[in-house]
Amino acid sequence: MGSLSLERVERLLWLGRYVERSYTTLQFILVTYDAALDSTEGNWKGQLEELGFVQGEEDPIEFFHACLFSPSLEGSVRRSMEAAYDNAVVLRDVIGTESAAYIQMAVNEIETAEYSDAPLLDLQALTDDIMAFKGSCDDYIINDAARNIIKCGFSIERIDLYARLNYHLQDLRRETQKLAGRIDRTGLVYDRAAFKELIDEVFSPRFPEDTTYEELGRILELTSRVF
């Protein structure tokens, strides 16, 4: 693990997870929002309740505004991005000033979007900053273990969210392959048995076309056990 303390290892993993949570949640919200505007009778609220967004508003605009910008909802994009920033500040000497700056810009963009007359433009800028941060990891994070810990955070969060939301399940095999290629380069202690079972589930011949709700629950349980 080199010079990385256990606290920093934990923060690096969660930096990756919170960044990915912000990105994937935002993309899912935007897709679901479009569907909600087409038909307010659909299951737009039920889909997002999987992320903990249980709100009283029946109006899609108010509901989605809370999902994006609420400072009190644990899963909101704003809360996730602020949590990523809290970790980035502490890790600035590990991830580099340039990478940390993209996280700061992303936080600024979501704060701007909340009160903007054209929030979709600001949310696109938020997406761009997150993608720039992901790219900057290869350029500015010198410590190989630190870089791979963050990327493991990306992957483990994406696996969790995709399974939780029944979203882009076809990408889970690729994501577990990426995680498998990085996890032993981090120095992290992880549950090898749980990870092997996770791989077996994702690479089952039945996945994803014939996957049951119970099997998705099993994927979530195994994902939570890996780290």
trRosetta pair geometry for C-beta under 8 A, 3 or more apart (Angstrom, degrees):
i j d omega theta_ij theta_ji phi_ij phi_ji
1 4 4.9 -105 166 61 94 100
1 9 6.6 -42 -150 -75 129 129
1 145 6.1 166 -138 164 49 166
1 187 4.1 -179 -75 128 70 152
2 143 6.6 -156 74 -145 154 113
2 145 6.1 179 15 21 117 140
2 187 7.7 -162 3 -20 76 164
3 143 7.8 -107 50 -110 96 137
4 8 4.8 -128 -161 87 81 122
4 9 5.4 99 145 -61 119 84
4 12 7.4 -28 -153 -12 135 142
4 94 7.4 70 -104 -121 96 138
4 143 7.0 126 -53 170 114 152
4 145 6.2 -128 1 99 145 128
4 146 6.3 173 -83 -74 136 93
4 187 7.8 141 58 71 127 139
5 8 4.8 95 53 8 77 100
5 9 7.0 -133 98 -6 41 86
6 9 5.5 -49 -147 32 35 116
6 10 6.5 36 154 -18 64 103
7 10 5.8 -57 -155 36 31 111
7 11 6.4 27 151 -17 65 108
8 11 5.5 -54 -144 40 36 111
8 12 6.1 41 155 -24 68 103
8 90 7.8 -154 -109 130 76 107
8 91 6.5 124 -147 -105 92 95
8 94 6.5 138 -168 -50 128 157
8 146 7.8 -42 147 -110 112 106
9 12 5.8 -53 -148 33 28 112
9 13 6.6 27 154 -17 62 105
9 149 6.2 -128 -151 -136 68 156
9 187 7.9 -101 -116 89 131 102
9 188 6.7 156 -175 -98 125 89
10 13 5.9 -56 -152 35 30 110
10 14 6.4 16 156 -7 65 111
11 14 5.9 -62 -144 46 31 103
11 15 6.0 43 153 -30 67 102
11 87 4.6 171 -171 -148 92 101
11 90 5.9 -86 -161 85 161 128
11 91 5.7 -177 122 -55 125 118
12 15 5.5 -45 -145 27 30 116
12 16 6.8 29 155 -14 60 102
12 87 7.6 171 -73 170 25 124
12 91 6.4 130 -80 -118 75 151
12 94 7.1 -84 -84 121 113 149
12 95 8.0 164 -116 -63 91 108
12 146 5.5 -127 -124 -150 150 73
12 149 4.2 51 119 107 126 128
12 150 5.4 -87 179 -62 88 75
12 153 7.0 -157 135 -27 61 136
13 16 6.0 -59 -162 36 31 110
13 17 6.4 26 147 -17 66 110
13 149 5.4 -79 -69 172 70 98
13 150 7.5 -140 -94 -91 28 36
13 152 6.6 -40 -123 87 85 104
13 153 4.6 160 -167 -77 48 109
13 156 7.9 1 -169 39 98 139
13 188 7.6 92 -76 -105 128 143
13 227 6.4 175 -164 179 151 162
14 17 5.1 -49 -138 40 42 114
14 18 5.9 39 161 -19 72 104
14 83 7.4 -84 155 150 110 109
14 87 5.7 -173 93 -83 97 155
14 153 6.5 -144 -60 -132 10 136
15 18 6.2 -57 -143 38 24 104
15 19 6.3 24 157 -18 61 109
15 84 5.8 89 -148 -147 61 72
15 87 4.1 -149 -78 113 89 137
15 88 6.0 116 -132 -65 121 70
15 91 6.4 -59 -58 23 152 155
15 95 7.5 -132 154 -62 165 149
15 150 5.8 -42 88 -118 107 96
15 153 6.4 99 71 86 57 170
16 19 5.9 -59 -147 36 27 110
16 20 6.3 19 159 -11 65 110
16 149 7.0 -163 -14 128 137 61
16 150 4.0 159 -68 -166 111 53
16 151 6.4 -123 -128 -43 141 12
16 152 6.6 94 94 68 165 52
16 153 2.1 123 80 74 116 122
16 154 4.8 -87 -176 -34 104 64
16 156 7.9 77 110 37 118 95
16 157 7.0 -176 126 -1 79 124
17 20 6.0 -62 -148 42 28 106
17 21 6.0 32 153 -24 65 109
17 153 4.3 -98 -37 -172 68 98
17 154 7.6 -140 -79 -67 37 26
17 156 6.6 -41 -95 78 100 100
17 157 4.2 148 -141 -61 69 127
18 21 5.4 -49 -141 35 33 116
18 22 6.4 38 156 -22 63 101
18 80 5.0 177 -163 -174 80 76
18 81 7.3 157 156 -89 102 22
18 83 4.5 -142 -129 95 147 104
18 84 3.8 -167 108 -67 119 83
18 87 6.8 147 28 16 140 133
18 153 8.0 -21 12 164 59 129
18 157 7.9 -148 -35 -98 21 160
19 22 5.9 -53 -155 32 29 112
19 23 6.5 22 152 -14 63 109
19 81 8.0 68 -109 -113 50 61
19 84 4.9 106 -64 -125 69 142
19 103 7.4 -82 -95 -106 109 101
19 130 6.1 155 -172 -147 92 98
19 133 6.4 -126 -144 101 141 141
19 134 7.3 161 144 -68 137 87
19 150 7.9 22 28 -171 138 100
19 153 7.5 78 37 115 98 118
19 154 7.0 -40 81 -91 106 84
20 23 5.6 -57 -145 40 35 110
20 24 5.8 20 165 -9 72 111
20 153 6.7 180 3 130 123 78
20 154 4.5 144 -64 -136 131 57
20 155 7.9 -139 -92 -21 166 20
20 157 4.0 137 85 82 128 132
20 158 5.4 -90 -180 -51 135 82
20 161 7.6 -161 137 3 100 137
21 24 6.4 -57 -132 44 24 98
21 25 5.7 23 167 -16 62 117
21 75 7.6 -118 176 -150 120 73
21 80 4.4 -137 102 -147 112 141
21 157 5.4 -94 -54 -174 79 136
21 161 6.9 164 -115 -62 65 136
22 25 6.2 -64 -142 41 18 108
22 26 6.2 19 160 -20 59 112
22 77 5.3 88 -145 -154 74 76
22 80 4.3 -174 -69 107 80 120
22 81 4.6 87 -111 -68 143 81
22 84 6.4 -61 -18 -16 135 141
22 106 7.3 79 137 160 156 135
22 126 7.9 -115 157 163 117 115
22 130 6.4 -160 97 -101 115 139
23 26 5.9 -61 -153 34 24 111
23 27 6.5 18 156 -15 63 107
23 127 6.9 100 -133 -127 84 71
23 130 4.8 172 -82 149 108 155
23 131 7.8 114 -122 -58 133 69
24 27 5.8 -53 -147 37 33 110
24 28 6.2 31 156 -17 66 108
24 157 7.2 179 16 131 137 99
24 158 6.1 163 -64 -113 148 72
24 161 4.8 111 118 103 146 160
24 162 7.6 -90 -160 -55 143 74
25 28 5.8 -58 -146 40 30 109
25 29 6.1 32 156 -22 66 108
25 51 6.4 113 -123 -140 108 155
25 67 7.7 -152 168 167 108 100
25 75 6.7 -177 -122 166 148 91
25 76 8.0 156 143 -170 148 21
25 77 5.5 -169 98 -82 118 82
25 80 6.6 134 27 6 145 158
25 161 7.1 -112 -62 -138 71 143
26 29 5.7 -55 -146 35 28 112
26 30 6.4 27 158 -19 64 106
26 68 7.4 71 -114 -120 79 88
26 77 5.1 73 -72 -110 91 138
26 123 6.6 180 -165 -170 123 109
26 126 6.9 -154 -128 107 163 126
26 127 6.7 -157 112 -79 144 92
27 30 6.0 -56 -150 34 30 110
27 31 6.6 26 155 -15 64 106
27 127 7.8 93 -69 -111 87 122
28 31 5.9 -57 -150 38 32 109
28 32 6.1 26 156 -14 67 112
28 47 7.9 -154 168 146 110 117
28 48 7.8 149 127 -97 112 84
28 51 7.9 145 92 -43 143 143
28 161 7.6 -139 -30 168 146 119
28 165 6.0 -63 -133 -160 149 166
28 167 6.1 -28 -107 -135 117 166
29 32 5.8 -61 -143 43 28 107
29 33 5.9 37 156 -29 66 108
29 48 7.1 58 -103 -104 79 126
29 64 6.1 132 -175 -149 106 99
29 67 5.4 174 -119 121 131 132
29 68 6.3 154 146 -71 163 88
29 77 7.2 -88 6 -41 151 123
30 33 5.6 -48 -143 30 28 117
30 34 6.8 32 156 -19 59 100
30 120 8.0 102 -128 -126 117 95
30 123 7.3 159 -79 135 124 145
31 34 6.1 -55 -159 30 31 110
31 35 6.8 25 148 -13 63 107
32 35 5.5 -56 -152 39 37 112
32 36 6.2 41 149 -25 69 105
32 44 5.4 133 172 -145 98 86
32 47 5.5 -161 -122 88 136 143
32 48 6.3 150 124 -52 167 105
32 64 7.8 178 94 -102 99 116
33 36 5.5 -53 -146 33 32 113
33 37 6.6 31 156 -19 64 102
33 44 7.6 94 -92 -156 30 130
33 60 6.7 133 -141 166 68 117
33 64 5.0 66 -100 -117 110 159
34 37 6.0 -55 -152 33 30 109
34 38 6.7 30 150 -18 63 106
35 38 5.6 -56 -154 35 35 113
35 39 6.9 -36 168 41 67 88
35 42 6.0 -86 146 84 101 164
35 44 6.1 174 94 -90 99 105
36 39 7.3 -95 -147 69 25 52
36 40 6.3 49 180 -105 72 55
36 42 6.4 -131 -104 58 53 114
36 44 3.7 56 -87 -102 105 166
36 60 4.1 151 143 -127 132 143
36 64 7.3 -176 50 -46 155 127
37 40 7.7 16 -119 -64 21 78
37 60 6.4 -149 -68 91 62 158
38 42 7.7 34 79 -15 87 138
39 42 4.5 87 98 -30 106 106
40 44 7.7 -63 -139 18 43 134
40 60 6.1 -125 -117 -30 91 117
43 46 4.2 -47 -174 44 94 120
43 47 5.8 106 122 -33 90 88
44 47 6.0 -48 -151 26 29 113
44 48 7.1 10 158 -3 60 107
44 60 6.2 2 107 -115 154 110
44 63 7.8 116 120 95 110 146
45 48 6.2 -70 -155 44 34 99
45 49 6.3 46 149 -35 69 102
45 53 7.8 -130 -158 107 68 100
45 55 7.5 -124 -142 51 111 86
45 63 6.4 -79 -100 -163 95 158
46 49 5.5 -44 -146 19 34 118
46 50 7.9 49 154 -27 56 87
47 50 6.5 -47 176 9 39 112
47 165 6.9 51 -176 -150 87 91
48 51 5.5 -47 -169 34 62 108
48 53 4.3 -30 140 57 105 130
48 63 7.7 138 64 155 150 113
48 67 5.9 -52 -170 -106 146 143
49 52 7.3 76 -168 -67 43 5
49 53 6.0 -108 -90 67 40 66
49 54 5.3 59 -128 -79 96 77
50 164 5.2 150 160 156 116 92
50 165 5.5 154 95 -93 147 63
51 67 7.7 73 85 -143 133 108
51 75 4.4 169 158 156 96 158
51 161 7.8 23 -97 -133 104 93
51 164 7.2 101 -77 129 66 134
51 165 7.3 8 -51 -76 97 107
52 73 7.1 154 113 -174 104 93
52 74 5.8 -34 118 62 156 105
52 75 4.5 138 54 -8 115 132
53 63 7.4 97 156 -180 121 91
53 66 7.0 140 -152 106 107 105
53 67 5.0 5 -121 -98 151 98
53 73 6.4 35 -107 -166 76 142
53 75 6.2 -101 -51 71 84 123
53 76 7.7 103 -94 -76 106 71
55 62 7.9 -162 140 121 140 91
55 63 5.3 164 74 -128 139 83
55 66 5.5 125 -98 74 154 156
55 67 7.9 -108 -17 -52 140 82
57 62 3.9 -133 -164 102 152 119
57 63 4.5 -163 86 -65 114 76
57 66 7.0 156 17 -4 137 133
58 63 7.7 -9 -154 -45 4 122
59 62 4.4 67 78 15 106 108
59 63 6.6 176 85 -12 52 89
60 63 5.6 -63 -145 41 31 112
60 64 5.9 20 165 -12 71 111
61 64 6.3 -60 -143 42 24 102
61 65 6.2 32 155 -27 61 108
62 65 5.6 -53 -147 31 29 116
62 66 6.8 29 154 -17 62 102
63 66 6.0 -59 -161 33 31 108
63 67 6.6 29 147 -18 66 106
64 67 5.2 -48 -145 36 42 116
64 68 6.2 36 156 -15 69 105
65 68 6.0 -62 -150 41 28 106
65 69 5.8 -33 174 30 66 114
65 70 7.9 99 124 -46 64 82
65 114 8.0 94 -163 -142 91 75
66 69 7.0 -83 -121 56 19 73
66 70 4.4 29 -164 -47 68 122
66 73 6.1 96 162 -23 91 146
66 76 6.9 -102 154 -99 56 123
67 70 7.2 23 -54 6 12 109
67 73 7.1 -79 -110 101 37 161
67 75 7.7 -27 -148 102 75 94
67 76 5.9 179 -176 -117 31 78
67 77 7.2 56 139 -9 67 91
68 76 6.4 32 115 -164 9 95
68 77 5.0 -16 -147 29 53 120
68 78 6.8 74 146 -25 51 94
68 110 7.5 -160 167 -155 90 103
68 113 7.5 -91 157 113 132 124
68 114 7.6 178 115 -95 108 78
68 123 7.6 -59 -147 -101 134 127
69 76 6.6 -73 53 180 11 133
69 77 7.4 -15 -62 58 40 95
69 78 5.1 67 -142 -32 37 136
69 110 7.1 177 -105 169 77 96
69 113 7.5 -150 -83 95 114 94
69 114 4.4 115 -131 -109 142 107
70 73 3.9 60 90 9 134 107
70 76 4.4 -166 56 -68 84 157
70 78 6.6 178 60 43 36 125
70 79 7.2 -20 92 -29 73 109
71 76 7.6 -83 -69 64 16 148
71 78 6.2 -68 -85 114 55 134
71 79 6.7 128 -150 -74 36 87
71 82 8.0 38 -133 -5 80 158
72 79 7.9 -86 62 -73 6 128
73 76 4.1 95 79 -33 106 107
73 79 6.3 -144 84 -11 60 139
74 79 6.0 -142 -159 122 23 161
75 79 7.0 64 57 63 6 128
75 80 7.1 15 -164 -49 40 110
76 79 4.6 92 59 7 87 101
76 80 6.9 -157 91 -5 45 86
77 80 5.8 -58 -148 39 31 110
77 81 6.1 27 157 -18 67 110
77 110 6.2 -156 120 -130 107 140
77 126 7.9 60 160 155 132 153
78 81 5.9 -60 -145 38 27 107
78 82 6.2 24 158 -17 65 109
78 110 5.4 178 -98 143 76 136
78 111 7.8 98 -128 -72 109 62
78 114 7.6 33 -81 -68 135 124
79 82 5.8 -57 -146 39 29 109
79 83 6.3 30 155 -20 64 106
80 83 5.7 -55 -150 35 30 111
80 84 6.5 34 150 -21 64 102
81 84 5.5 -47 -150 32 36 115
81 85 6.5 39 149 -21 64 103
81 103 7.8 171 -170 -165 79 77
81 106 5.6 -138 -153 127 123 108
81 107 5.4 168 141 -92 112 70
81 110 5.6 133 50 8 162 153
81 126 7.7 -61 -100 -158 152 118
82 85 5.4 -50 -149 34 36 115
82 86 6.5 43 150 -25 65 99
82 107 6.3 94 -88 -124 60 115
83 86 5.6 -45 -149 28 35 115
83 87 6.9 29 153 -11 62 102
84 87 6.0 -63 -158 40 32 106
84 88 6.1 33 149 -23 69 110
84 103 5.6 -143 127 -146 105 118
84 106 7.7 -18 86 84 136 137
85 88 5.4 -54 -141 36 34 113
85 89 6.4 41 159 -27 66 100
85 103 5.2 164 -97 149 68 111
85 104 6.6 100 -128 -87 111 53
85 106 7.9 -158 -67 72 102 98
85 107 5.0 22 -64 -57 145 141
86 89 6.2 -48 -153 25 26 112
86 90 7.2 18 153 -9 57 106
87 90 6.0 -62 -156 39 36 107
87 91 6.0 12 155 -2 71 119
88 91 5.8 -73 -140 52 30 100
88 92 6.8 66 156 -72 65 70
88 95 6.5 -70 -142 52 77 151
88 99 7.5 -143 -147 121 112 87
88 100 4.7 149 165 -128 108 81
88 103 4.2 162 -28 60 173 165
88 104 7.6 -140 103 -43 141 74
89 92 6.1 -13 -161 -38 31 107
89 100 7.0 109 -86 -155 39 125
91 94 4.6 -58 -173 46 84 114
91 95 5.0 55 127 -6 106 108
91 100 7.5 177 85 -86 77 110
91 146 8.0 159 -167 -160 122 125
92 95 6.5 -68 -128 51 25 88
92 96 7.5 -81 -176 90 56 9
92 97 6.3 38 -173 -88 102 58
92 100 4.7 -1 -115 -57 84 160
94 141 7.0 21 147 -136 70 94
94 143 6.3 -45 -160 24 87 137
94 146 5.2 -155 173 -144 114 157
95 99 4.3 -106 152 83 101 136
95 100 5.8 122 89 -52 114 84
95 137 7.4 -49 -149 -114 96 73
95 140 6.9 51 163 110 57 108
95 141 5.4 -30 -134 -91 55 103
95 146 7.1 -145 -77 151 68 129
95 150 7.6 90 -105 -64 115 149
96 99 4.7 85 67 11 94 102
96 100 6.8 -164 93 -5 48 89
96 136 7.5 -137 76 156 127 110
96 140 3.6 -117 53 161 163 115
96 141 6.2 -126 -4 -73 111 54
96 142 7.9 111 -57 -12 113 84
97 100 5.7 -61 -146 42 31 111
97 101 6.2 41 154 -32 66 104
98 101 5.7 -51 -153 24 29 116
98 102 7.4 31 151 -20 59 96
98 136 5.7 -152 121 -160 102 134
98 139 7.5 -61 98 99 143 112
98 140 4.8 -154 62 -94 116 157
99 102 6.0 -49 -162 24 38 110
99 103 7.3 35 145 -14 64 100
99 133 5.9 88 -161 -146 75 76
99 136 4.4 175 -96 118 80 125
99 137 6.3 82 -121 -80 136 53
99 140 4.8 -166 -33 79 105 137
99 141 6.5 23 -34 -50 160 92
100 103 5.7 -53 -160 34 43 113
100 104 6.5 44 145 -19 70 104
101 104 5.4 -51 -149 36 38 114
101 105 6.3 39 152 -20 68 103
102 105 5.6 -50 -145 37 34 112
102 106 6.4 39 152 -23 64 103
102 129 5.1 167 -171 -175 80 81
102 130 7.5 143 154 -89 110 21
102 132 4.8 -157 -129 98 134 103
102 133 3.8 -175 106 -73 136 85
102 136 5.9 174 -10 10 145 148
103 106 5.6 -51 -150 32 32 114
103 107 6.7 34 152 -18 64 102
103 129 7.7 148 -85 152 19 112
103 133 5.9 79 -57 -104 71 143
104 107 5.8 -54 -153 34 33 111
104 108 6.5 34 149 -19 65 105
105 108 5.4 -53 -150 36 35 115
105 109 6.3 39 152 -25 67 103
105 129 4.6 -156 99 -128 106 138
106 109 5.6 -51 -149 31 32 113
106 110 6.8 25 157 -14 64 102
106 126 5.4 84 -150 -148 76 72
106 129 3.9 -170 -73 105 82 132
106 130 5.6 83 -110 -60 140 74
106 133 7.0 -41 -30 -26 135 133
107 110 6.2 -58 -151 36 31 103
107 111 6.5 30 152 -17 64 108
108 111 5.8 -60 -152 38 31 111
108 112 6.3 31 152 -19 67 108
109 112 5.6 -55 -148 37 32 111
109 113 6.1 35 154 -25 66 106
109 122 5.3 171 -174 179 82 84
109 123 7.4 138 148 -96 110 27
109 125 4.6 -156 -133 101 135 104
109 126 4.1 -173 107 -73 132 78
109 129 6.0 -179 -3 2 143 141
110 113 5.4 -46 -141 32 36 115
110 114 6.9 51 156 -35 61 94
110 122 7.5 145 -94 141 27 109
110 123 7.5 58 -103 -103 69 68
110 126 5.4 71 -60 -103 81 139
111 114 6.1 -42 -160 12 32 115
112 115 7.1 -88 -168 49 35 84
112 116 5.8 49 147 -55 74 115
112 122 5.0 -151 100 -142 102 141
113 116 5.1 -50 -136 12 35 126
113 119 4.4 84 -171 -149 85 84
113 122 3.5 -170 -83 100 87 129
113 123 5.2 88 -128 -55 153 74
113 126 6.7 -45 -27 -30 143 128
114 119 7.4 72 -73 -117 13 120
116 119 4.6 143 70 -80 109 61
116 121 7.3 -129 153 57 149 94
116 122 5.0 161 -12 -11 165 140
118 121 4.5 23 129 12 110 118
118 122 7.1 130 99 -12 71 89
119 122 5.5 -60 -152 43 45 109
119 123 5.9 44 151 -21 77 106
120 123 5.5 -52 -141 39 34 111
120 124 6.4 41 154 -24 64 100
121 124 5.7 -50 -153 30 32 113
121 125 6.8 33 147 -18 62 101
122 125 5.4 -48 -153 34 39 114
122 126 6.6 47 145 -23 65 98
123 126 5.1 -41 -150 30 40 119
123 127 6.6 46 149 -20 64 98
124 127 5.5 -48 -152 34 37 114
124 128 6.4 40 148 -21 65 103
125 128 5.4 -49 -148 35 35 115
125 129 6.4 37 152 -21 65 102
126 129 5.8 -54 -150 34 31 110
126 130 6.5 30 153 -18 64 104
127 130 5.8 -56 -150 35 32 110
127 131 6.3 27 154 -14 66 107
128 131 5.8 -57 -148 40 30 109
128 132 6.2 34 152 -22 65 107
129 132 5.4 -52 -145 36 32 114
129 133 6.5 38 152 -23 64 100
130 133 5.7 -49 -153 31 33 113
130 134 6.7 34 150 -19 63 102
131 134 5.6 -49 -150 33 36 113
131 135 6.5 33 152 -14 65 105
132 135 5.7 -56 -149 41 33 110
132 136 6.1 36 153 -26 66 108
133 136 5.5 -56 -144 34 31 113
133 137 7.1 49 154 -39 61 88
134 137 6.1 -37 -166 2 34 114
134 154 7.2 80 -121 -98 112 146
135 138 6.6 -55 -175 28 46 104
135 139 7.1 24 141 -5 73 113
136 139 5.3 -67 -150 47 49 107
136 140 5.1 -4 170 14 89 119
136 141 7.9 95 129 -16 71 89
137 140 7.1 -75 -122 51 17 81
137 141 5.1 -14 -163 10 62 127
137 147 5.4 131 167 -141 100 89
137 150 5.8 -149 -130 88 140 143
137 151 6.9 153 131 -58 158 95
138 141 7.4 -22 -72 40 12 91
138 147 7.0 90 -92 -156 45 136
141 146 5.5 -135 -178 99 119 109
141 147 4.3 151 103 -79 129 94
141 150 7.3 -148 -76 14 175 141
143 146 3.8 59 91 12 116 115
143 147 6.5 169 88 -15 61 84
144 147 5.8 -56 -149 36 31 112
144 148 6.3 21 158 -11 66 110
144 185 6.5 -83 146 165 107 110
145 148 6.0 -64 -148 43 29 105
145 149 6.2 34 154 -26 66 106
145 185 6.9 -156 -103 142 59 69
145 186 5.3 104 -156 -149 77 44
145 187 5.2 -6 -135 10 133 114
146 149 5.7 -51 -146 30 30 113
146 150 6.7 30 156 -17 62 102
147 150 6.1 -57 -158 34 30 109
147 151 6.5 21 150 -12 64 110
148 151 5.4 -54 -143 42 38 110
148 152 6.2 46 154 -24 68 100
148 182 4.5 -174 -159 -171 103 103
148 183 7.8 -172 159 -83 114 20
148 185 4.7 -143 -122 95 176 106
148 186 4.7 -139 104 -78 111 84
149 152 5.6 -50 -149 33 31 113
149 153 6.7 38 148 -22 61 101
149 186 4.8 115 -74 -142 75 119
149 188 6.6 128 -110 -50 95 121
150 153 5.4 -53 -158 31 35 117
150 154 6.8 42 144 -22 65 96
151 154 5.2 -37 -152 26 43 117
151 155 6.6 38 152 -15 66 102
151 178 7.5 -108 158 156 110 110
151 182 5.5 -116 95 -151 117 167
152 155 5.7 -56 -148 39 35 109
152 156 6.1 29 158 -17 70 108
152 179 6.0 88 -132 -135 74 81
152 182 5.5 -156 -67 107 88 123
152 183 5.8 102 -111 -95 128 71
152 186 6.0 -30 -17 -58 146 151
152 188 7.2 -128 80 8 170 153
152 227 7.8 117 141 -62 122 136
153 156 6.1 -54 -135 38 27 104
153 157 6.2 23 165 -13 62 112
154 157 6.4 -75 -158 40 21 105
154 158 6.2 16 156 -18 64 114
155 158 5.7 -58 -145 37 29 110
155 159 6.3 31 158 -20 66 105
155 175 5.2 159 -151 -176 88 89
155 176 7.6 135 176 -87 120 30
155 178 5.4 -163 -99 93 135 109
155 179 4.1 -177 130 -72 151 98
155 182 7.4 154 1 44 146 133
156 159 5.8 -50 -148 34 31 112
156 160 6.4 34 152 -20 62 107
156 179 6.7 103 -61 -115 71 135
156 223 6.3 147 -163 -170 80 96
156 226 6.2 -146 -122 68 122 138
156 227 6.5 -14 -125 1 168 123
157 160 5.6 -54 -149 37 33 114
157 161 6.2 24 158 -14 68 109
158 161 6.0 -57 -141 41 29 104
158 162 6.0 27 162 -18 66 110
158 171 7.7 -72 156 116 121 121
158 175 5.4 -140 98 -135 121 145
159 162 6.2 -58 -141 38 24 107
159 163 6.3 17 162 -11 61 112
159 172 6.0 90 -126 -137 80 92
159 175 5.3 -179 -69 119 88 136
159 176 6.7 81 -98 -68 132 80
159 179 7.4 -21 -34 -34 136 148
159 198 7.7 36 175 -176 150 131
159 219 7.3 -129 168 164 98 107
159 223 5.2 -173 112 -116 116 133
160 163 6.3 -68 -152 41 22 104
160 164 6.0 20 156 -21 64 115
160 220 6.4 80 -139 -129 70 76
160 223 5.0 176 -81 135 81 149
160 224 7.4 89 -109 -64 117 72
161 164 5.5 -56 -139 38 31 113
161 165 5.9 5 168 1 67 114
161 167 7.1 -40 136 57 81 124
162 165 6.4 -69 -139 50 22 94
162 166 8.0 61 167 -112 54 4
162 167 5.1 -120 -138 75 59 77
162 168 5.1 -80 -131 73 116 89
162 169 6.1 152 159 -88 108 48
162 171 6.5 -128 -124 67 159 103
162 172 5.8 -168 101 -74 142 97
162 175 7.5 160 16 6 149 159
163 166 7.5 21 -169 -72 29 43
163 169 7.4 84 -93 -109 55 89
163 172 7.0 72 -61 -100 90 140
163 216 5.0 168 -172 -164 87 86
163 219 4.5 -145 -130 101 150 125
163 220 5.2 -168 113 -63 131 81
163 223 6.9 179 30 -15 148 147
164 216 7.8 156 -81 161 23 112
164 220 6.2 90 -74 -99 78 125
166 169 6.6 -25 -161 -48 51 116
166 216 6.5 -32 -83 -120 84 161
168 171 4.5 -6 157 15 104 120
168 172 7.7 138 120 -38 76 75
169 172 5.7 -26 -166 -8 53 117
169 207 7.4 -127 160 -176 115 86
169 208 3.6 133 124 -138 125 157
169 211 6.8 -146 -175 33 154 148
170 173 7.6 -41 177 16 44 101
170 208 5.8 -112 -71 22 55 135
171 174 5.4 -56 -165 43 62 113
171 175 5.9 62 139 -26 83 106
172 175 5.4 -55 -143 38 37 113
172 176 6.2 34 159 -17 70 103
172 202 4.9 -133 126 -138 111 119
172 207 7.6 -76 71 162 128 126
172 208 7.1 113 26 -69 120 122
172 219 7.6 -18 -163 -162 154 147
173 176 6.1 -55 -146 37 29 105
173 177 6.4 32 152 -20 62 106
173 202 5.4 166 -87 151 63 109
173 203 6.2 98 -120 -84 105 74
173 207 7.8 141 -59 113 103 118
174 177 5.6 -56 -152 35 32 114
174 178 6.5 32 152 -19 66 103
175 178 5.7 -50 -150 34 34 111
175 179 6.4 34 151 -17 65 105
176 179 5.4 -51 -145 39 37 114
176 180 6.2 41 153 -23 67 104
176 198 6.5 -171 -123 128 129 103
176 199 5.5 160 163 -103 138 73
176 202 5.1 148 -7 63 153 163
176 203 7.8 -118 78 -38 145 95
177 180 5.6 -52 -146 35 31 113
177 181 6.5 29 155 -18 63 107
178 181 5.8 -59 -151 36 31 111
178 182 6.5 10 158 -6 65 114
179 182 6.2 -74 -148 44 29 100
179 183 5.7 36 165 -44 71 110
179 195 7.8 -144 126 -148 121 114
180 183 6.3 -39 -125 12 24 113
180 195 7.6 142 -94 167 82 120
180 199 6.9 58 -71 -91 130 130
181 185 8.0 -2 143 -3 55 122
182 185 5.5 -76 -162 41 49 112
182 186 6.6 53 149 -39 81 103
183 186 6.1 -51 -162 12 36 117
183 188 6.8 -79 -168 56 74 115
183 190 6.2 -57 -177 25 122 156
183 195 7.2 178 122 -136 176 158
188 227 6.7 -32 167 -119 138 102
190 194 8.0 -111 159 58 85 107
190 195 6.3 51 133 -38 120 132
190 226 5.4 -1 -169 168 115 69
190 227 5.5 -44 -116 -90 97 59
191 194 3.9 34 113 20 121 116
191 195 6.3 152 92 -18 67 85
191 225 5.0 -52 53 145 158 90
191 226 5.7 -131 49 -130 94 28
191 227 7.7 -129 9 -55 88 19
192 195 5.6 -57 -146 38 33 111
192 196 6.2 35 155 -21 67 104
193 196 5.8 -52 -148 34 30 111
193 197 6.5 29 153 -16 63 106
194 197 5.7 -55 -149 38 32 111
194 198 6.3 38 150 -24 65 104
194 222 5.0 171 -174 -157 87 76
194 225 3.9 -141 -133 102 162 117
194 226 5.4 -145 103 -80 118 54
195 198 5.4 -49 -148 32 34 116
195 199 6.5 36 152 -19 64 101
195 222 7.6 147 -84 168 26 103
195 226 5.1 82 -76 -123 89 100
196 199 5.7 -52 -152 34 33 112
196 200 6.5 35 150 -20 64 105
197 200 5.5 -52 -149 36 35 115
197 201 6.4 38 152 -22 66 102
197 222 5.3 -140 95 -123 106 137
198 201 5.8 -53 -151 32 31 112
198 202 6.4 22 156 -13 65 109
198 219 6.6 91 -137 -141 81 68
198 222 4.1 176 -75 131 90 132
198 223 6.3 108 -118 -69 135 61
198 226 6.7 -20 -16 -70 153 115
199 202 6.0 -61 -145 41 30 106
199 203 5.9 4 164 3 68 116
200 203 6.4 -70 -136 52 23 93
200 204 6.7 53 155 -59 60 85
201 204 5.9 -28 -161 -18 30 115
201 207 6.8 98 153 -61 58 151
201 215 6.7 169 -159 -175 110 95
201 218 6.1 -167 -117 109 147 112
201 219 5.3 -169 123 -86 146 86
201 222 6.6 167 6 22 144 156
202 207 5.8 -149 -160 125 31 162
202 219 7.0 94 -66 -121 83 120
203 207 7.0 -43 -43 55 2 129
204 207 4.5 92 62 -7 89 106
204 211 7.9 119 72 -90 125 91
206 209 7.1 -119 -179 63 50 77
206 210 4.2 -81 -166 72 90 109
206 211 6.3 131 128 -70 94 58
206 215 7.9 -109 103 -128 124 175
207 210 7.6 -87 -68 55 29 69
207 211 5.1 51 -114 -66 70 114
207 215 7.6 -143 -88 143 100 139
208 211 5.1 -44 -155 -3 56 127
211 215 4.8 -125 -163 83 83 132
211 216 6.1 92 148 -53 119 86
212 215 4.7 100 54 4 76 100
212 216 7.2 -135 99 -3 45 83
213 216 5.7 -52 -153 34 35 112
213 217 6.6 39 147 -21 64 103
214 217 5.4 -51 -155 34 35 117
214 218 6.6 40 146 -22 65 100
215 218 5.3 -45 -150 30 39 115
215 219 6.7 44 149 -20 64 98
216 219 5.5 -47 -152 32 37 114
216 220 6.6 40 148 -19 64 101
217 220 5.6 -51 -151 34 35 113
217 221 6.4 36 151 -20 66 104
218 221 5.6 -51 -147 35 34 113
218 222 6.3 31 155 -16 66 105
219 222 5.9 -56 -146 39 30 108
219 223 6.2 35 154 -24 64 108
220 223 5.6 -54 -146 34 29 114
220 224 6.5 29 156 -20 64 105
221 224 5.9 -57 -153 33 29 110
221 225 6.8 21 152 -16 62 110
222 225 5.7 -64 -153 37 35 110
222 226 7.0 54 151 -47 66 88
223 226 6.0 -33 -157 -5 36 114
